[in-house]
């Protein structure tokens, strides 16, 4: 029987470079929705496709052009102009008819500029670019960035470096797009400098990926540059993984023993994304990573048994369960580096089928090709066993700790971030606050200085619940601004804003996010900002002037299209892409029916988050 299974594995009729985590299905669905009759779906799908595979942006625009809705085709034309560098170029003309609409917005070339262009063989002169780059008007500087896209003179590229640090968002965004085609070493380094920006970091990542292998040496130098923030280093690793190729894999492997464990975790993920296969000298290190994941799973299972699954602790129990699922996905990815990817895919799909037959078949497959050393550890984790049975099977390798509920919570709070994620830690702190465990006051005081806002806010809340005086004394050490920030989210009566934890719990109640992990929702919470509207306050949500999605947290807003009432949005509803009809401005408006709290989410950051989280993407696609 084992011989038959081995023969089947050896004769799989197609190869697979890397493990599929649902990416193919999502891409197929998004491509189909480009021609959907609902403009919201079509544009949403395009924006997400653009993030998932920026190299194919032109293909997606052409797909959008086939949509029957005028508003969608108009949007596609605008995006095509951006790609060609023509967003504001139509405002700059040699001559214009005064009787034609829009004459006032046109900017005529003067005689000197026209002579310079003609004298330069039709190319843009250095003086012209210099004048526009140093103009006080943002439109002029944006026009300069677009002109550089069509300039063949290398001397003009130096001006792009200035535009890549421009204070005006639309100018810098255009410059980042232009840098894909004009990418001298200095420009690539300027792009890497933009990775640290919360506003431009995602765009800079996309441009560096499109530049490709040419950017790798500069990314490598920037990785080891002193003073780099952890966030920037993580983004550099992500970019290297997305560029791919053997050189990228070699660079990533060179960082496998980096001192920061958070960075090493991202290195492994990027290696998996690039389709890495371990050589003989690399196998031991990958096996070590797998065993670390299994050790974390064993510890979490033990903690789940200690904490219990009752109404009071259900949230932290589910958080630990999600951690184990995430560790199992990580194990699949690591196994795909050691063994045939298609075989691991078959195991993964069989287990995720949820049937006893599928799990039994997967275990039989693993029994055939896994080494004896891994087999005795991996199979108990993936097999259809109860938590107690898994703990007993793993106990010989990972001795069981005797933990009571309080001790388990304390360990969860103080474990390394690579072993226990921020959401699980936040749930542990919630338990400390709810149970008012005074023994952990010193742990909470230490967490007041945690750089992670989610942990910091929850520690402040729990400390205030246990001992308001201790909170008052220790929060002063954060400085005036830091204390005021916490006071506004912790002290009853003085509260002016929601804690990140409250947003996450709210997201978990919504059907749109059903099945999405608390960790993924914590990242969504990070990028959501509160907007409070009084009754009858209104705002325009046209795509041309609004770059945010909204979720109604509390209250009700009425949606009007071209002054005609369409519907009410109530608590928990998602307001997505709203495209203005051709020839209309401010045609889509929401008006607060009562006092309302909206959660505003930047579209670029939201699409980037979805591109990194396929389960979240799948849920959103079902909803829209």
N, C-alpha and C positions, 0 to 999 in steps of 0.2 A: 504494500500500500504506500509506504514511504517512497519507494522507488518510482511509483506512478506520479506522486506529487512532485518529486524532484524533476522528473522528466517534463511535466507540465510547465514547471517554472523555467526550465532551461529552453523550452521551445515557445516562449511567448513571442507572438508574431510582430511586436513593435517595441522599440526602445523608448525610454522616458528619461529626460535629463534631470528633472527635479520633481519633488513630490507635489501633487495637485491638492490644494486646500480649498477647492471650490472656485478658483480663479477663472477657469475656462467657462463654467456655467454662468458666472456673473457677467463675463465679457460678452457671451453670446446673447444673453438677455438684454444687456445694455444696447448692443448693436441693433437689435430688433426694434427697440423703443425709440430710436432716432427718427423713425417715420410715424410715430404715434400721433393720433389726431389731437391729443392733449398737449399743448405747448409746454406745460409744466413738466411732463414726463420726458419729452424730447430734449429739452434744454438741460434738465437735470442729468439725463443719461450722457449727454455730450460732455458736460463739465466733469463728470466722474471718469469717463473714458480718457479724457485729456490728462487726468492725474495718473490713471493706471498705466497708460502707455503714451507719454508725450511725443514720442517719435512718430506716431501715427496721427497726429493732430489734423493734418491736411485731409487724410482719409475720412476722419470723423466729420469734418466740416462738409465734405462732399456728400456724405450720407445725410447730414442735416439739410442740405440744399434740396433734397428730394422730398422733404416734408410738404404736405399740401397746405399747411397754415402759413399765411402771409407773414405773420409776426415771427414765426420760427425761421423762415427763409431770410427775413430782414436781419434777424439776429446772426444767422450764419454768414451773411454778407459782411456784417460788421466785424465778425471774428476773422473772416478771410482778409479784410483790410488790415487788421492788426498783424496778422502773420506776414503780409506783404509790406508792412510798414507804411500804411496809408491812412492811419486813424485820423490824424489832423492835417495831413498833407493837402487835402482838397481845399483847405482854407487859404493856402498860399498859391496865388495865381499871378500870371503876367498881366492879364486884364480881365475885367468882368463887366457885364451889362448892369447898369444901375436899376433897370426895371425888373431884373430877375430877383425872386425871393432869396433872402439870405445874403444880399450884397453887403450889408453892414458887417457881417462876420468875416468877409474875405480880407486877406492881407496881400496887397499888390507888391510885387518885386520892384525895387527902384532901379533906375538906369544903371547904376554902378554894379549892383548884384547881377543884373541880366548880362552886362558885358563880361563880368568875371566868369559866369557859367559858359558863355559862348567862347570866351578866350581859353577856357580850360577843356575844350573838346566835349562839352556837355556834362563833364563830371563836376561835382560840387567842389568849390574852391575851399582852401584852408581858411581863408578870411571869412567866408560865409558861415562855415561851421563854427568858427571861433566866436563870431558875433552872436549867433543864435545860442550857443552854449552859455555865454555870459550874460544873456538877456535876463531882465528881472521878471519877464512874463513866463509862467510855466508852460504855456502852449508853445512858445518859441523853443524852449529847451526840449520839450517832447518832440517837436518837429526835428530838432537837431539829432536826437536819438534815432528817429526814423530815417533821416537822410543818410546817417552813417551806415545803415543797412545796405544802401545802394552805392556807397562810396568805395572806389577801388584803391584810393591813396592810403598807404600805410601810416603816413604822418598824421592823418585825421583820427586814427584810432586812439591817440592819446586823450582826445576830448571825451571819449566814452568812459574813461576812468573817472573823470570828474562827475559825469552824469550818473555813474553807479553809486555815488554817495550823495546824490541830490536829496534835499529835504522834502521835495514834493513827491507824493506817492506815485502819481501817474507817470512822472518823468522817470523815476528810478525803475518802475516796472517795465517801461518801454525799453530802457537801456539794458535791463537784464535779458529781455527777449532778443535784443539786437546782438548781445554778446555771444549768442549761439553761433553766429556766422562770422563775427569778428572776434577772435579769441587769442590774442597775443598772451604771453606769460603774465604780463602785468594785469591784463583784464581777467584772466582766470583767478589770480590771487585776489583781485577786488571782489569777484563773485564769491570766493570762499569766505571773504570777510563779511559778506551779507548773510552767511548761514546762521550767524548768531542772532539775527533779527527775527522777532516774532511775526513781523509784517511781511518781510521779504525773503525769509529763510526758505520757505517751500518753493518759491519761484526760482531762487538761486539753485536749489537742489535739482529742479527739473532741467535748468539750462546746463548745469554741469554734467548731468546724465546724457544730454543730447550732444554735448561736446565730445564725450566718450573718452577713449584711451589717452588722448592728448592731455587730459586733465589729471591723470593718475599720479605722475611724479609730484605735481604741486599739492595734491590732496595728501600724499604721503608726507611731504615736508610740513604741511600745516598740522597734521595729526600730532607730530612730535614737538610742535612749537610751544614754548613755555607760556603759561598764562591762559591757555585755551580753556574755556568752560567745558564741563562735562557734556552739556547739550550740544555744543558745536562739534566735539569729538564724536559723539554718537551720530550726528548727521553726516560727518565725513565718512564714517564707516558705512552708513546706509547708502551713500552715493557710490562708494567703491563697489558695493555689492550689486547695485542696480546697473552699473556700467558693465560688469561681468567680464568674462574672458579669462584666460589663464593668468595673465599678469595681475588682474584684480584679485584672483583667488590666492596667488602667491603673497600679495601684499596683506591680505586679510589674515592668512595663516601666520604671518610674522607677528601678528598682534594677539595671538591666542593666549599668551602668558602675560598680558598687560596687567599691571598691579590692580587697576580698578575692575572689580568683578562685574559691575554694571556694563562696562565697555566690552568685556569678554563675552557677556551674554549676547550683546548686539552683534559682535563679530561672528558668533556661531549662527545667529539668525541670518546674517548677510551671506555667510558661506552656503547655507542651505538655499537661499534665494538664488545664488549664482550657479547652483548645480554642482557644487564641490564633491569630489570623490577622494577619499583618503588613500594616500599611498602607504606602503608598508611601514615607513617610519612614523606615520601620523595616526595609525590605527589605535595605538595605546592611548593617545591623548583624547580621542573621540570616545573610546570606551570609558575613560575616566569621567567624561562629561555625562555619559548615560548613567553611570553609577551614582553620580551626584544627584541627578534628577530622581532616581529611584529612592535615594536616601531622603530627599525632601518629601516624596510621596509617603514613605513609611512614617516619617515624623508627623506629617499632616493627618494621616489616618489615626495615629495614636492620639493626637490632640482632639480630633473629632469624637473619639470614644470618650475622652475625658470631659469634654465640654457638653456633650449630649445634644440631641436634636429635639428640643422642646420649644414652645412658643417664645420663651425669653431669649433663647440663643440661636434661633433659626437663621438669623442673618449671618452671623459669624460662621455657623456650620456650612451654609451654602457658599460662603466666600472661600472656605477651605476646600470644598468640593470643586469649585471652579479652578482653584490653584492646581489641584491634582489633574484636572482635565487639560489644563494648559501645559503641565509638565509632561503628560502623555503625548500631546501633540509635538512637544519638543523632542521627545524620545523617538517618535516616528521620523522626524527630520534628521536626527543624528544617525539612526539606523540606515536611512537612505544614503548617507555618506559612506557606509561600510559595505552595504549589500546592494543588489540590483534594485533600482528605484521602483520598477513596475511591481516587483514582488512585495515590497513594503506597502505600495499603494493598494495592492490586493488585500493584504492583511488589514490595513486601516479601514478599507471599505467594508470588509466582512464584519469587523467588530462594530463599526458604526451603524450597521444594518439593524442592530438591536435585537437580533434573534439568537436563540441558543445554538442553532445550527451554524449560523455565521461565525459566532465566537469560537465554536468547536473547530470549525474549518481553519480559522485564523491561527489558533493555537497549534494545530497539526502542521500548518505551513512553517510557523516559527520553529517548531521542534525539528524540522528538516534542515533549515539552513543557518540557524543561529549557532554560535559556538557554545560549548558546554558552560563556559564561564558566564556568558550573558543569559543563556537560556533559563538558568535557575533563578535569576533575578527579574528578568523582563516578563516571563510568562505569568507569574503570580499577579503582577500589576495589571496586565491586560485581560486576564481570564475573568469569566463571569463568576466572581466570588463575593461573599459578603466582606465588609470591612474587617471584621474579626478574623476571618479566614486568611485574608491577605496579610494582616499583621503577623499572624502565626507562621505563615509560610516565609515571611521575610525576616523573622526575628533572629534567625541564625546568623544573618549578615548584618542586620541593623537592630541591635538589642533594644527591647521595649523599655521605655522610660516610665517610671511610676509617677504620673501627674494627676493632681486634682484639678478642678476647674480653674481655681484662682492662679495656680502655678502655670497652667497651660496658657492662660491669657497673658500673664507676665512675660513668658518666653516669646509669645507671638509679637508683643509690643517691641521687644528688644532684639529680635532676630535680624540678621542682615537683610537688606532690601532685595538681594538676589535669591533669598530663600523664602521670604514672606513679602508679598507685594503691598503697595500703599493702601489698597482697599481693605485687605484683610487686617492690616494694622489699625485702620480707622474703625473697623468693626470691633476690634479688641478694645480700643479706647472707649467706644460707646458702652461696652459692657462694664468697664471700670466706672464710668459715670453713672450708669443706671443702677448698679449695685452699690455705688458709693464706697468703693474699696479704699479706705484711707491709707492702707499699707503701701499703696503705689503712688503716693503724692510726689515723692522724689523723682520717680520715672516720668510723671506727667510734667513736672517742672523742667526736666531736661528736654522733653519734647516741645516745649514752648519755643525753643531755639532751632527747631528742625526747619531746614530751608523749604520743605514741602508744605505749601499752604494748607492742604487737606489735613495733614497730621497736626500741624500747628493749631489750627482752629479747633479740632476735636480735643486736643490736649487742654486747650484753654477752657473749652466748655466743660469737660469732665472735672478739671481742677476747681472751677467755679461751683459746680454741683457739690463737690466734696467739702471744699473750704474756700468760701468767697474771699476771706481775708488773705489767705495764702496766694490766691490768684491776684489780688490787688497789689500785694507786695512784690511778687515776682514778675508780673507783667510790666512793671515800671522799668525793669532792666532792658526791655526791648526798645526803649526810647519813646518819645511822645507820639510819633506817627505809628509805630508798631503797636503800641498799647491802644491808641484810638481805633485802629483797624479791628483789633480783637474785641474791644468793648462793643463796637457796633454790631458784632455778630454773636455775642455771647450773653451780655447782660440784659435780662428781661426789662422791658420798659424803655431801654435805650437802643434797642435793635433797629437798625436801618437797612440791613442787608442779610441775604440768605447765606448760610454756610455752604461750602461745596458739598458736604455730606448730605444736607437737606435736598440739594438739587439731584444728587445721585439716587437717593431714596425715591424722589418724585419720578425720575426717569424710569425706575424699575416698576412703577405702577402702570406705565403706559404700554398698551398693546404693541405700539410701533417698535419698542425695544425689548419685547418678550424674547427671552433666550440669550440676550446679549450680556456678556460678563460685567460684573460690577467694576472691574479694572478698566474696561473699555469705556464704560459710562463715566468713570472718574476723569478720564481724559476729555470727554465731551463736556463735563462740568467745568473743567479748567478753562475752556474757550467760550463758555457762555457768560454773558453779561446781563445784568438786570436793567430793565427799563420800567419805570413806574408811570402809568398814565392816569390822570384824573378823568372823571366822567366827561365825555364830549371832546377830549383831546384826540387829535388825529395825526396820522403820518402817512407819507407816500411810500409804497413798497414796490414801485416800478423797478425792473431790473437795471435800467440805465443809471439810476441815481441811488439805488440801494444794493449794497453788497452783503446783506445779512439774511439769514433765515430767522424765523421766530417760532417759539413754542409758548403757548399761553400757560403760564403757571397758575394764575389766579384771575378770576373775573371773566369778562366777555368783551370781544371786539366785533364790530360789524364790518363786513367787507363790501366795498362798493367798486364796481367796474364801470368807468365812464358815467359816473354819477348815478348808476342804477344799483340798488341793493341786491347782493347776490346771496349772502349767507352770514351766519354767525360763527365765529370761532370761539370755542369755550375751553375751559381748563383741560390741558393735555393734548390739544390739537396742534398740528404742525403746519406752519405757513411756509410753503416752499417757493420754487422759482415762479415769479409772476412776470410775464412778458407783456409789455405795453403794445397795443395794436399800432400798426404802421401809421405814422402821422399824428399820434397822440402823445401828450406828455402829462405826467401826474394823473394818469387815467385809473390807477389802482390805489385805493386809499382804504386804510382801516381806521375806524372811529371807536374809541372806548365807550362801551355802553354803561359801564360802572367803573369804579376804581379797579385798575387792572395792573398785574405784574406780568411782563413779557420777558422771556429769556432770549436774548439776541445772540446769534451764533454767526461769526464771520464765515462767509461761504467758502473762501479759499482754505481756511483752516479745517472746516467741516469736511470738504472733499478730500483733503490730505489725510485726515483721520480715517475716513472710510476706505481710502486706498490702502491703508495699512491694516485694516481690520475687516476681513471678508465677511465674517458673521454679521457684523453691524451693517455692512453694505447689503447683504441678502435681506435683512429685515426691512431696511428702508425701501428697497425696491418693491417688496411686497405691499408696503403701505401706500406708496405713491401711485 
